[in-house]
Amino acid sequence: MSMTPPPKTPLATPPPKWRRHLGNIVLFSFVVGGSIVLLLLTADLTYILSPYSPEAAVRLHQALGSLAEVMAALLGLSLTVVAIVVQLASSRYPAKIVDLFMADPTNIAIFGFMTSSCIYVILAPAFISTQGDPVMLSIVGLALSVINLGLLLPYFGHVFAFLEPNNIITQIQSKAFSALAKLKNSSSLTPQEAHKTQAKVAVALESIADNAMAAVDQSDRNLSMHTIYTLEHFLGLYIPMKGELPKKEWSTVNPKYLSTLAKEFLDDIFANMTWVEAKVLMEYERVFRKALGEMNEVVSQIGSSTRGIGEVAIENKDWEVRGLVVQFFNTYLRHALNARNVRAAYNILYEYRRFASHLLRSDPHACVRIVKHLVYYGRTANAMNLPFVTVTVAHDVRILCEEAYDLETVDMGEILRLFLTLDQPSEDDGGDVALLGVRRAQSILGAFFLHREAIALAEQIRFDMRDEPPSRLRKIRDDILTVDERKFWEVTDRGFNFDWVPGEMRQHITTFFAPMIKEDKSQILL
């Protein structure tokens, strides 16, 4: 179905220069004006409360002159240290650290106070007159100096904490979500406000992902994981509230934020109001390609966070986002196979299977389509001589079949038929290893059906194995029965043996193979 392309976002006319600098002008006026007002007040109190003392005025003039030098040096030191630290942080991570730093209320307040104090002690000597003893000027100047010196170390602590990469990422996410909440609660929304909020959200998502890319480059595992989780958390808050946003103004966004997508894909995303979710998942895919082969922990976290986003979509009945999650899981698998990264495929398959298990309860038919995708990638891996990936697919599909059996709404015949197509002939040794693993998974599923007294389903698996030679069937059976520990003997990401079966099902393994092998029970390995 053809769709009308979304209207292009008009380019905003830049404001005049004086408006862009208005905030700095106001801040400067406030700092200088506040210092002068404080001087006038304290000078008036001095003239009212103190008798005339020329000697005190001379001493005070000298003391305030020394304080001015100290305060100016203190302000210069603070600016220098902060500028160096901010520059170092900006060069390491691409987030807009300077913009965030200058917008932080604490930074504005501290530097405003320090500047006001410096102006005060510089101008104070000019207010010393022969009309009275200006003790109040001295007291206020000394107090300001002590307060500034006392704030120095706590403020540096605040700066270092502010520039902690994890805190910066969290701040970016918080500001983006605050803009969304403001848009949602707006009583008189204009298209310009909606476009401005869209830009804030899109730029924030890009900044967070850029930091993930930089962290992968620098092997910063902690920051990489934090950025991935932050994007997941953002969508976890966004998806439930999306329905409260103005659909007309929010559904379309400037295509430059999704510049790699074709027009047809963009039209579909705009029609389904899923551009934010698509943006996050596209950033995930970009980081995934970067981390592939370099930081497998980040790859695993992307799979886990994608599953988390999909589960939130399922809980909120957002089927369009659920479909995007399936597409991106398939994309991750394709990248992993192309890179021949078995571990990445292994971990992504685990999260994909967990997502499908969650989906079984709400949309079993969609889960059947996922099984179709899994079988496809399993066969592709076997053709690429990556047998362990094929065996992993067989294990995950077997688990899905077992979970689906108890749901009456699942087309068990179709899902089993797909599973039985996973094995395919192969001329190389690796392919044969994969086929043996697939057959073991299918045999364990057959034993499961016998245990549940689903004889017809078990017979379907037996029928599919009818052409296997007895010697091969014996090997498959014996390989399964040899595994007597659930935990794998090495440390792995999953930690368990694929071919382990619980004690109550072990006898059904033997029963499953007996009609096909046709041998005496005394020859069967118990």
Secondary structure, DSSP 8 states (H G I E B T S, - for coil): ----------------HHHHTHHHHHHHHHHHHHHHHHHHHHHHHHHHH----HHHHHHHHHHHHHHHHHHHHHHHHHHHHHHHHHHHHHHHS-S-HHHHHHH-HHHHHHHHHHHHHHHHHHHGGGG--TTS--HHHHHHHHHHHHHHHHHHHHHHHHHHHHT-HHHHHHHHHHHHHHHHHHHHT-SS--HHHHHHHHHHHHHHHHHHHHHHHHHHHTT-HHHHHHHHHHHHHHHHHHHHHGGGS-HHHHS---GGGGTTS-HHHHHHHHHHT-HHHHHHHHHHHHHHHHHTTT-HHHHHHHHHHHHHHHHHHHHTT-HHHHHHHHHHHHHHHHHHHHTT-HHHHHHHHHHHHHHHHHHHTT-HHHHHHHHHHHHHHHHHHHHTT-HHHHHHHHHHHHHHHHHHHT-TTS-HHHHHHHHHTS----SSHHHHHHHHHHHHHHHHHHHHHHHTT-HHHHHHHHHHTTTS-HHHHHHHHHHHHH---SB-SS--SS-B-TT---HHHHHHHHHHHHHHH---GGGS--
